[in-house]
Amino acid sequence: MTPPPRTRTRRLAAPLTAGVLTVGALTALPAAQAHAAGSVVKVTGSQGNWQLTVDGQPYQVKGLTWGPSTADADRYLPDLRSMGVNTIRTWGTDATSKALFDSAAAHGIKVVAGFWLQPGGGPGSGGCVNYVTDTPYKNQMLDEFPRWVQTYKDNPGVLMWDVGNESVLGLQNCYSGAELERQRDAYTTFVDDVAKKIHSIDPNHPVTSTDAWVGAWPYFKKNAPDLDLYAVNSYNAVCDVKSAWEQGGYTKPYIVTETGPAGEWEVPDDANGVPLEPADRAKADGYTRAWGCITGHKGVALGATMFHYGTEYDFGGIWFNLLPAGEKRLSYYAVKRAYGGDTSRDNTPPVITDLAVEGDPGKVQAGRDLTLAVKATDPDGDPLTYEVLDNSMYIDQGKDLTTLPFTDLGGGRLKVTAPDRPGVWKMYVKVKDGHGNVGVESRSVRVVPPVVTGTNVALGKPATASSFQPGYGDCPCAPANAVDGNPNTRWASDWSDPQWIRVDLGTRTAFRHVQLVWEASYAKAYTVQTSDDGQNWQTLRTVTDGNGGVDDLDITGTGRYVRINGTARGTGWGYSLYEFGVYN
């Protein structure tokens, strides 16, 4: 059996309704009236020579997964139609789906209508269901899904029904060994039960089931004979699907329900140890390549809904969306060309040929100047504008991008202030042409605490604290961790105020600087104190506006003991320091 893909960080949180994602800024266009009757959709032909037909006419799925909200269907579907798209795919079907189905039909587009089953979304997504024993859950879905099929089976916007998304793979996060095999058999058997019930209500639309890799297909082959065709989400490996189908001895055709450029789980790591995001041009080529491999499996691969017609302007959106914030990228036009849309009058995006970090991207000092050098041209000769952003995904799983003020040094050199929090950050440069198009490139930088001149007199000295976490996550987090010189170990306190940590310098020592490197659990308010006896304390600095990251404090003091006394936490957790440095 084909091995599963490397653990995947999902591109986007899969919507459980027809569309729940943020919208951008395309011009709204009125919709025509929806058709009055549903279509008859069939998988016809014989082994290796199949085709999809709609009302008796051949139909190749030229699709995209759908991101905007249902309410904005009339706004975006005309644009999709202009791209040559005839199909969109959703992950869920419910009462809100009618507006999308109606609008799709009005614009000559059909919908692969999804039904969500736990633990959908592949690794790390969704709850764990026991498909062997959880009869109430299965009965609930067997009631709910056919109810929506009954509601929408005569809607002309419906192309087919898609039961589940990546759950055969996702079950590996719930079970292992023989039990995992039992669950996968039970899940695919249940999918077949759903397919049978859908067919009994709606004989005019095919039923499929999507999973994350072709290794799921043997389970469907064994347990789900009532599926009309298979479906797979495959990105960088999409060109291997044909050989997997041929070697598997399958007797059903398939569609690819997600594909595009290499995903985060498929690319090598960069020098900072995080996935190396493909360049804009490579992403565009990924869509072209994928469509070529799909159409190359004639008579078996019946088309695709490539990923993703979305407008989210975040980590996953920059990786995959064709139009983040409504701005069209090279990938948008690559899909349009693949699907036969007319690009002859299009103004196309800026092309970024290089993005470099000046200096060592593995040693960017927190809060100091950081210069990015970008090389970009515009095919239409349009004047270009720039935007610089950062993202903390590889520090705290944050998805949002933050726009940064920058100084344009000329020649594509853009100077920003580096993030204040140590760790690996993503830096993005967007290049816009003023015509709704954008080029985007990213690089990672490893932010480190600023270099302090002088000697860290606290390094390796005895440290004590009001409390520490003896065992939680990466703990024990003893106070000694804050003075060990290791940026990966930390002190962590109890989750209450006040808390303190102090270092014993051994003898009365003069110092002039204190550097605090906070973990995510930082102090909003604290004092820096010194003492000769560990009992009587003198406050040297009071901080009331702490925001985490690195605090570099120029403080002149003398004493044997130096203490950080936290009075207000910045989070609901405790206080946590990677390093507590005292410099002479």
N, C-alpha and C positions, 0 to 999 in steps of 0.2 A: 504494500500500500504506500502511496505517496506520502512522505513525511510532511507534517504540518509546517506552516510558515513560522519563522521566528516570531516570538510574542509581539503582538501588534499593539501600538498605541493608536487608538482609533482616530481617523481623520476628523470626524465630527461626532457629536452625540447624535445617534440615529433618532429622528423624530418618531414618536409613537402615533402621531396623526398624519394626515396627508401632507402637512408642511407646517413647520413651526419656527422657521429660521428667520433671522433678521434680513431686512430688505435694504437695497441700495437706492440708486437715483436714476433709474431709466424713466423715460417719458411714458406716462399712462396712455394707452390706446383703447378705444371702445371695442367691445366684443360684438360679434354677430350673434344671432339667435342660435341656440343649440338645436341639433337635429332632434327628431321626434322619436326615433326608434333605435334600439341597439343593433350592433353588428353581429354577424355569425363569424366567429374566428375559429379556425381549425388548423391542426398540424396534419398536413397531408403528405402523401408520397410513401416511399418504402425505404428499407435499410440503406443509409448512406445517400439517399436522394430525396430528402425531406424539404418541405417549405412551409412557411406560415401563410395562410390565406385569410383575408378579410372580405367577407361577402363574395367569396369565390375568386378574388384577385390576389396575386402574389404580394406578400408584404414582408419586406426586410426591416427589422427593427433598427432604426437609426435614432438612438435615444440618449438622454442624459438623466441622471438622478436629479430629483426636484428639491430645491432648497427654499425658495421664498414661501411666505405664508399663503394659505389658500385665498385670503382676501385680496392678494395681489396677483392672482392668476391672470386677469385681463391685462395687467400691466406688463407682464413678462412673457407670456406665451406668444405674442406676435414676434418678439425678438427670437425666441426659440424656432419658430416656424421659418423665419428668415435665414436661420442657420442650416436649414435642411432637416431639422429634427422632426420626426413624426411620432415620437414616443417619449414619455417621461416615466420615471419609476418612483414610487413612494414606499415607505416602510410600514405604514399603518393605514387602516381604513376605518372610518367612523362617521358620525353625523356631519362632521365638517367637510367630508369629502365631496359632497354633492356639488358645491360651487366649483371645485377644481375639475371634476369630471365634466360638468356642463361647459365650463370655459374651454377645456381641452377640446371637446367635440366641436365647439364653435370655431375653433382655430385650426381644425384639421389634424389634431394631435390625439393620440390614445395613451392610456395609462396602464402600466403594469402595477396593479393595485396590491399592496403588501398587507400581510397580516403578521403581527409581531408575536413571537413565542420566546419565552425565557429559555436559556440565558443568552438571548440574541446579541448580536454585535461582536461576536468573537471573543477573544481572551479579555478577561477583566471587565466584561460588560453584562449587566443584568443579574437577576437572582437565580439561585439554583432550584430547579424543579426536579423532583423524583418522578421520571416518566414511567417507572415500573409500578409505583404505588400511589401516586397522587391523582386518584380518580376525580376528586372534586375540581382540580385545576383543569384536567383534560375535558371534563364534561362542560365546564364553563366555556372553554374555547370552542368546543364542538357546538355549543349553542350560539355563542356570539358571532363567530365568523360566518356561518351560513345565514345568520340574520341579515348581515350586511350584504352578502351575496344576493339574497332575495330582494333587498332594497335597491341594489344598483345593477342587477343583471341585464336590465333593458336599457341602461344608460349607454348612449353611443360613445361615450368617452372611455369605456372599459375595453382593454385589449386582452388581459389575462389576469389570473389571480396567482399571487406568490406567497406561499405559506412558510413563514419563518425566515430568519436571516442569520446565518453563520453559527447556528446552535450546535451542529455536530462538532465543530471545532471548539466552541465555547464550553461544552460540557467537560472538557479537560480541566477546567478551573474548578469544577465541582467534584469530580470523581477521578479515580485512577485504576489501573490494572483491569481485572476482570469485571469490576463493577462499572467502569467506564464503558466497556464493551456492551454490557447489558443495557446501560442507559442509552447508548447510541442506537442500539437495535430498537429499544422501546420508543425513542423519539421518532425515528424514521417510520416506524410502524404507525405511530400516532399521526404523523403527517399524512400517511396514506389514508387513515380513517377520515381525516379532514377532507382530503381530495375526493374520496368516495361521496361524502355528504354534499360537497359543493357540486359534483357532477349530477347528483340526483336532483338538485335544485336548478342548476344552470348547465345544460349540455352544450351551450353555444360559446363558451370561453374556456381555453385551456387552463390547466393548473400546473404550476411548477413550485419548486422550493429552492431557495438560494442558500449556498454555504460558502465558506471562506477558502476552500481549497478542494481540488479534485479528489483528495483522499476521502471526502464524504460520499462520493458517488457509489462506491461499492455497497454502502449501507442502504442507499436509496434503491440500488439495483436489486438488493436482496429483499428489502422490506416494503418498498413503495411502488408496486407495479401500476398503480392507478394514476401516477403522475404522467402528464402528457409529454413533458420534456424536462430536462435538468437545467440548473442555473448555477453559475459560479461567480464569485467575486475574485478577480485575479488581476494583479497589477504588473509588476515587472516580469512575472512568470506566465503572462497570458499567452505567449507564443509557444509554451509547452503544453497547453491544454489539448491541442489537436493530438499529439502523440499519446497523451494520457488516455484520451478517449479511445484511440485506436487500440492501445494495449489492453484496455479494460474490457473489451468485448461488449460494449454497451449497445443497446438496441433502441435508444431514444436520442433525438437531437438535443441541442442545448442553446441557451443564450448566455451571454456574459452580462451580469447585472451590475457590476462595478469594474472599471478598469481605468487605466491612465498611466501616469509616470510612476516610477519606483516610489514605494511608500517608505515611511520612516523606518519600518521594520525590515526593509530589504536593502538598504544602502549601507556602505561601510562607514565606520566612525572616522571623524576628522582628527586632527592632531590634539584637540581638546577632549577627545573621548565621547563625543556626541554624534548622532547621525548627520552625515554630510548631505544637506539638502541639495537636490539637483538644481542646476541653473535654469533660468526661464526657458532658454532655447532647448535644453534637454527635456524639460517637461513637455513642451510643445511636440517635440519629436516622439515622446512617449505615447501620446494620443495617436499620432500618425502610425507609429509602429503597431500599436494595439489593433487599430482598425484593419491594418493590412493583414495581420495574422488571423483575425476573426473572419474576414471575408475570404481568406485563403482556404478556410475549411468548408468548401462548398458542399451544399447538400446536408450539412450537419449543424454548423454554427449558423443560427438564424438571425443573428444580429447582436446588438449590445445597447445597454444604457450606461454610457461612460460617466465617470465621477469627476466633477460635480458642478451643476448649474446652481451655485450658491453665492451669496453676497457677504457672508461672514468675513469680517476683517480681523482675524485673529491668527493664532499659530497654525491651526489646521486649515483655515481659509487661505492663508498665503501659500501653503503647501499644495493645495488641490483646487481651490475654487477658480472657475474660469473668469469670474468678474467680482472680485472682492470689493466691497463698497460700491458696486455698480460700475467699476472700471475694468475695461476689457484688456485681457492679456494675450500674449502670443498663443497660448493654449486655446483660447476662445476661437481664434482664427484658424488654428490647426484643425479643430473639430469641424468648424464650418466648411473648410475645404474638403475634409474627409467625407462629409455628408452631402457634398455637392451644392452647398450654398454659393450664391454669387458674391465673390469677394472683389470683383473688378473695380468697384467704386469705393472700396473701404479705405479709410485712413487707418493705418496700422500702428501698433505700439512701438515705443522706443526699444532699442535692442541694447542690452547691457552686455558688454564683452568681458568686463573684469570688475571685480570688487576686491580690494585689498585693505588689510589693516596695517597701517604704518607702525613699525616697531614689532615687538614680539607679541602676537595674539595670545600667547600662553601666560603672559605676565603683564596684564594691564592694571595699573594701580587704581584702586577705588577712588572715585571722586576727582581724578586728575584728567588732563586733556587726553582725548583719544581722536585720532584722525583717520578717516576712511577715505580711500581713493577709488573713485568710480569712473569707469570708461563707458560712455553711452553715446549712441548715435540714433537719429530718427530717420526712418526710410523716406518720410515725406518732407524732411527738412524743417520740421516744426521746432520752435524754441522749446527748451526743456526746463522743467522746474524739478526740485528735489525735495524729498522728505526723509528724515532719519528717524528710526524707531528702534525700541528694544523690547525684549521679551524674556521672562524668567522661567520658562517651561522646565528647564533642566535644573532649576533650583527648588521650585515649590509647585510645579505642575500648573503654573499660571498660564492661561491661554491668551490673555489680552496683550495687545501691542500698545506701547506708550510712545507717543510722538515726542521727540526731543528737540529743544532749541539747538540750532547749529550756526556756526560761522562758515560762510562760503569763502574758502581761501583761494578760489580760482582753479581752473584746470581740473575740475571734478574732485578737488580735495575739500572734505567737509569735516569741520572740527566740532566735536561734542564733548560734554563732560561724561566720563565713564560712570557706570552705575556705582552706587555706594556700597552695595552688598557683595561680598566675595562669592565666587562660584562661576559656573559657566553660563554666560548670557548669549542670546542670539541678537545680533545687530542687523537691521534691515535698512536698505536704501530703496526708496520708491522713486522712479523717474517718470514724470507725466508729460504729456504732449499738448495738453489743453483741448483735446478732442475726445475725452472720455476714455483714453487708453493709458496703460501703465506698464512699465517694466519693473520687476522686483527681484532683488538678489539679497542673499543673507550670508553672514559669516558668524562663526562663534568666537567669543573672546573669553578667556579665563581671567576674571577679576580677582586680584589679590590685594591684601592690605598694603597701604602705602609704606614705602621704605622709611624707617625712622633712623636718623643718625644717632650715634651713641650706643651704649650697651644696655640691653634689657636686664636690669638687675633683679627682676622677679623670676627670670627663667630658671626653672627647676627648684625654686625655693618652696618651703612648706606652705601649703594653703589650707585654709579651713573655711567653713561656710555655715550659715544658719540651718541649711538642709541640703540634701541632694537626692537625686532619683537613683535608687539602688538597682532598679531593673525595669526598663520600659523602652521598647524600640531598640535604639543603639546603646542604651545605658547598660551597666552602671556609669553614671556621669558625675564622678567625684570632683571636688574642687581642684585637686591636683591637675586635672585635665586642662584647666584654663591657663596653666603656667608651664606646660610641657613642651611648648614650641611646635606642637603638631596641629596643623589647621583642621584636621579631621576629627579631633576629639573635643569634648565639651563638658563643661559643668552645667548641670540643670537643677534648679531648685524645686521645692514644692510649689503648688499652684495657689499661692496666697501672698498677700502683702503684710508687712515688709519682709524682705529677704536680703541677706548680705553675703559677700565673699571677701576674704582678706588674705593677703600674702605677708609672710614674715620674712623681711629682708635680712634678718640675722643680726644686724647692727644698725645703729642710727645712720641713715643714708640720705644724701641729697639727691633729688631728682627734678627733672624739668618737663617731662612729657609722660602722658598716660595714653595708651592705645587700647581700645576695647573693640573686639571683633565679636559682634552679636550673632547668634543663631536666629532663627525666625522668631523665637520667644525673647523679645527685647524689652528693655526698660524704657517706659515713657518718661518717668521721673526718677532721678537718683542723685546721690551726692558722692563726691570723691573725698575721702577723709584720711587723715594720718594720725598716728599715735606712737608714743614712745614705750607705752606699757601695755597696750592692748585693751585698756580700760577707758581711758580718757581720750576723746576723739576731737580733732579739729577739722572743720569742714573747709576744704580748699576750693571746691567748685560745686555749684548746684545746677542741675540740668532738669528742665521741666518740659522740653519739647523733643525728647528723643524719638527717633524714627527708625532705629535699627541700623543694620549695616556696620560701618566702621565709624567709631567716634575717636577722632584724634584731638586730644586736649593738651594744649600748652599750659602746664601747671608747674609752678615753682613750689617745692615743699621739701621738708626734711623729716624723717621719722624712721622708726624700725618697721612699723606696720603701715600698710596702705589698704584701705577698705573701699569697696563699692557697696553703697547702701541703697538698695532699690526700694522706692516708696510707692511706685505706681507701675503696674505691668502694662505693656503695650498690646498684649493679647490675652486671651482667656487661659493661657498656659502659665508656666512659671517664668523665671528668668533663666537665660541660658547664654553662656559665653564660650566661644571657641578659644579665644585668647585674651588674657589680661596682662598687658605689658606695661612695665614701669621703666622709664629710660633716664639715664643720667647724662 
